[in-house]
Amino acid sequence: MELLESFFGVIGYLTWGWALVPFLVVLGVFFTIVSGCVQFKYFIRMFRVLSNSNQSGDPKTITAREALLLSVGGRVGGGNIAGVAVAITLGGPGAVFWMWAITIVGMATSLIEC
């Protein structure tokens, strides 16, 4: 039993310890390359899709804008908003740069996850 506890302790340490952030960044870069830089390829198209209204006229369908807001509402929580405020307060402009840099690779990770 101790063997199992130590084995899963090592896995827990590697996945929730110091290795988590580099692992996610490497995975995000990998997903970016595999998806063909999808976050850049469809960036302009995103605004075109969001500006279109409900083309079908069916009142039971939702628009792309409504689908985006629903998705963002499910992903972004109070911890994300407070975390950004604390990072800007403590880290200054460097924190903003790194948040944008991680966001770029996080877009591909989010696409693959969804």
Rosetta silent file (secondary structure, phi, psi, omega in degrees, C-alpha in Angstrom):
SEQUENCE: MELLESFFGVIGYLTWGWALVPFLVVLGVFFTIVSGCVQFKYFIRMFRVLSNSNQSGDPKTITAREALLLSVGGRVGGGNIAGVAVAITLGGPGAVFWMWAITIVGMATSLIEC
SCORE:     score description
SCORE:     0.000 S_00000001
   1 L     0.000  -36.518  178.026    0.000    0.000    0.000 S_00000001
   2 H   -64.169  -33.841  178.280    2.896    2.351    0.726 S_00000001
   3 H   -62.404  -45.082  178.124    4.201    1.719   -2.764 S_00000001
   4 H   -64.343  -42.146  179.256    0.932    2.904   -4.297 S_00000001
   5 H   -63.172  -41.769  179.138    0.823    5.948   -2.021 S_00000001
   6 H   -70.157  -36.672  178.202    4.370    6.935   -2.907 S_00000001
   7 H   -62.554  -50.344 -179.942    3.737    6.326   -6.625 S_00000001
   8 H   -71.930  -24.236  173.193    0.634    8.509   -6.691 S_00000001
   9 H   -65.334  -41.224  177.307    2.386   11.038   -4.461 S_00000001
  10 H   -65.669  -43.407  178.307    5.085   11.437   -7.114 S_00000001
  11 H   -62.887  -42.930  177.518    2.452   11.791   -9.853 S_00000001
  12 H   -63.124  -39.619  178.817    0.580   14.362   -7.765 S_00000001
  13 H   -65.884  -40.471 -179.322    3.776   16.299   -7.110 S_00000001
  14 H   -71.665  -33.964 -177.320    4.687   16.341  -10.804 S_00000001
  15 H   -87.633  -24.573  179.733    1.230   17.359  -11.981 S_00000001
  16 H  -116.484    5.479  179.511    0.449   19.949   -9.293 S_00000001
  17 L   -99.069 -144.058 -174.551    3.972   21.047   -8.415 S_00000001
  18 L   -65.737  -23.377 -173.296    6.611   23.014  -10.257 S_00000001
  19 L   -83.609   -8.522 -174.792    6.214   21.010  -13.496 S_00000001
  20 H   -64.267  -49.992 -176.341    2.585   21.973  -14.163 S_00000001
  21 H   -65.439  -49.061  176.543    3.150   25.359  -15.833 S_00000001
  22 H   -60.779  -35.958  178.254    6.004   24.267  -18.140 S_00000001
  23 H   -62.869  -44.529  179.817    4.038   21.149  -19.064 S_00000001
  24 H   -66.935  -35.790  178.435    0.979   23.212  -20.010 S_00000001
  25 H   -66.974  -45.962  178.876    3.077   25.661  -22.030 S_00000001
  26 H   -62.443  -41.533  178.266    4.791   22.853  -23.953 S_00000001
  27 H   -64.597  -40.139  177.238    1.431   21.174  -24.519 S_00000001
  28 H   -63.736  -40.535  176.976   -0.050   24.478  -25.727 S_00000001
  29 H   -65.531  -40.861  177.876    2.811   24.998  -28.182 S_00000001
  30 H   -61.090  -46.917  178.911    2.360   21.420  -29.388 S_00000001
  31 H   -64.395  -34.351  177.464   -1.385   21.955  -29.921 S_00000001
  32 H   -62.936  -45.044 -179.315   -0.654   25.239  -31.713 S_00000001
  33 H   -68.044  -45.529 -177.546    1.683   23.494  -34.158 S_00000001
  34 H   -64.947  -37.603 -178.835   -0.583   20.467  -34.679 S_00000001
  35 L   -82.128   -0.612  178.882   -3.673   22.630  -35.271 S_00000001
  36 L    74.816   36.587 -179.749   -1.825   24.793  -37.795 S_00000001
  37 L    56.572   52.119 -175.054   -1.838   27.943  -35.614 S_00000001
  38 H   -59.877  -30.915 -178.231   -5.627   27.949  -35.465 S_00000001
  39 H   -69.851  -21.678  176.095   -5.718   30.931  -33.101 S_00000001
  40 H   -95.186  -35.916 -175.131   -4.081   33.114  -35.770 S_00000001
  41 H   -63.386  -39.616 -174.489   -5.662   31.520  -38.838 S_00000001
  42 L  -109.355   20.013 -176.710   -9.266   32.226  -37.813 S_00000001
  43 H   -64.889  -48.029 -179.740   -8.780   35.437  -35.815 S_00000001
  44 H   -68.103  -38.324  179.969  -10.367   37.774  -38.385 S_00000001
  45 H   -62.335  -31.368  179.410  -13.132   35.256  -39.142 S_00000001
  46 H   -58.008  -44.035 -179.294  -14.066   35.270  -35.457 S_00000001
  47 H   -68.969  -34.929  178.171  -15.130   38.920  -35.647 S_00000001
  48 H   -66.268  -41.684  179.944  -17.085   38.318  -38.858 S_00000001
  49 H   -68.018  -39.481 -179.025  -18.989   35.409  -37.304 S_00000001
  50 H   -69.948  -25.769 -179.066  -19.703   37.365  -34.126 S_00000001
  51 H   -82.453  -18.775  178.815  -21.079   40.327  -36.063 S_00000001
  52 L   -74.292  142.922  176.996  -23.612   38.223  -37.999 S_00000001
  53 L   -92.026 -174.756 -179.206  -27.064   37.933  -36.504 S_00000001
  54 L   -67.227  105.928 -175.875  -29.328   34.908  -36.465 S_00000001
  55 L   -76.233  -28.018 -173.550  -29.599   34.079  -40.193 S_00000001
  56 L   -77.248  -25.071 -178.756  -32.133   31.272  -39.870 S_00000001
  57 L    79.111   -2.161  178.960  -34.858   33.362  -38.263 S_00000001
  58 L   -78.739  122.946 -177.363  -35.747   30.451  -35.976 S_00000001
  59 L   -69.961  -12.337 -178.776  -36.379   31.797  -32.465 S_00000001
  60 L   -88.511   -6.897  179.109  -35.168   28.540  -30.905 S_00000001
  61 L   -94.772  159.985  177.511  -31.605   28.891  -32.233 S_00000001
  62 L  -112.725  154.002  179.896  -28.872   30.981  -30.659 S_00000001
  63 L   -82.172  169.336  177.715  -26.461   33.303  -32.411 S_00000001
  64 H   -63.709  -36.393  178.969  -22.686   32.880  -32.444 S_00000001
  65 H   -63.485  -43.247  178.702  -22.388   35.806  -30.036 S_00000001
  66 H   -65.440  -37.988  177.489  -24.744   34.125  -27.565 S_00000001
  67 H   -65.471  -40.292  177.724  -22.816   30.856  -27.861 S_00000001
  68 H   -63.729  -46.510 -179.140  -19.532   32.695  -27.197 S_00000001
  69 H   -63.965  -36.013  176.353  -20.902   34.480  -24.140 S_00000001
  70 H   -65.391  -42.875  179.229  -22.277   31.204  -22.787 S_00000001
  71 H   -65.797  -44.797  179.375  -18.916   29.509  -23.278 S_00000001
  72 H   -64.463  -39.770  178.191  -16.966   32.362  -21.693 S_00000001
  73 H   -61.658  -32.311  178.352  -19.393   32.442  -18.780 S_00000001
  74 H   -79.561  -21.431 -176.502  -18.716   28.771  -18.149 S_00000001
  75 H   -97.598  -37.844 -173.955  -14.928   29.133  -18.324 S_00000001
  76 L   -94.610  125.539  178.626  -14.136   32.407  -16.598 S_00000001
  77 L  -119.763 -176.687  179.740  -14.761   32.556  -12.897 S_00000001
  78 H   -62.565  -33.198  178.684  -14.083   34.927  -10.060 S_00000001
  79 H   -64.483  -37.172  177.755  -10.669   33.368   -9.463 S_00000001
  80 H   -65.284  -43.847 -178.434   -9.560   34.247  -12.985 S_00000001
  81 H   -67.612  -45.321  179.055  -10.641   37.861  -12.609 S_00000001
  82 H   -66.524  -36.485  179.311   -9.094   38.228   -9.144 S_00000001
  83 H   -63.646  -39.316  177.332   -5.934   36.437  -10.316 S_00000001
  84 H   -65.268  -43.324  179.973   -5.435   38.928  -13.139 S_00000001
  85 H   -62.775  -42.911  179.268   -5.910   41.862  -10.744 S_00000001
  86 H   -67.604  -40.698  179.718   -3.403   40.446   -8.269 S_00000001
  87 H   -62.837  -42.236  179.110   -0.897   39.630  -11.037 S_00000001
  88 H   -66.810  -39.913  179.755   -1.066   43.175  -12.425 S_00000001
  89 H   -64.483  -45.307 -175.900   -0.733   44.642   -8.927 S_00000001
  90 H   -85.785  -34.181 -173.364    2.255   42.508   -7.967 S_00000001
  91 H  -100.979  -20.800  179.613    3.925   41.961  -11.330 S_00000001
  92 L    71.977 -150.432 -176.013    3.238   45.140  -13.246 S_00000001
  93 H   -62.687  -29.962  178.504    3.660   45.318  -17.029 S_00000001
  94 H   -63.710  -36.746  178.423    5.702   42.101  -17.142 S_00000001
  95 H   -65.784  -38.235  178.902    2.767   40.157  -15.762 S_00000001
  96 H   -64.536  -42.833  177.849    0.512   41.542  -18.484 S_00000001
  97 H   -59.031  -48.576 -176.876    2.991   40.475  -21.172 S_00000001
  98 H   -69.451  -30.291  174.585    3.230   36.927  -19.823 S_00000001
  99 H   -65.344  -41.447  177.100   -0.536   36.654  -19.451 S_00000001
 100 H   -66.383  -39.998  179.887   -0.924   37.556  -23.145 S_00000001
 101 H   -63.787  -43.859  179.803    1.866   35.145  -24.139 S_00000001
 102 H   -71.141  -30.692  177.668    0.283   32.259  -22.234 S_00000001
 103 H   -62.467  -37.052 -178.712   -3.137   33.206  -23.597 S_00000001
 104 H   -61.925  -45.808  178.507   -1.904   32.660  -27.151 S_00000001
 105 H   -77.377  -25.093  177.971   -0.923   29.047  -26.493 S_00000001
 106 H   -68.887  -25.763  178.195   -3.930   28.613  -24.199 S_00000001
 107 H   -62.838  -44.958  179.529   -6.285   29.318  -27.097 S_00000001
 108 H   -67.757  -38.492  177.858   -5.160   26.201  -28.938 S_00000001
 109 H   -62.853  -42.452  178.762   -5.316   24.162  -25.715 S_00000001
 110 H   -64.254  -40.331  178.209   -8.866   25.361  -25.102 S_00000001
 111 H   -62.692  -46.399 -179.898   -9.901   24.493  -28.653 S_00000001
 112 H   -65.198  -38.216  179.818   -8.511   20.964  -28.373 S_00000001
 113 H   -64.860  -42.931 -177.969  -10.093   20.549  -24.941 S_00000001
 114 L   -74.729    0.000    0.000  -13.550   21.622  -26.116 S_00000001
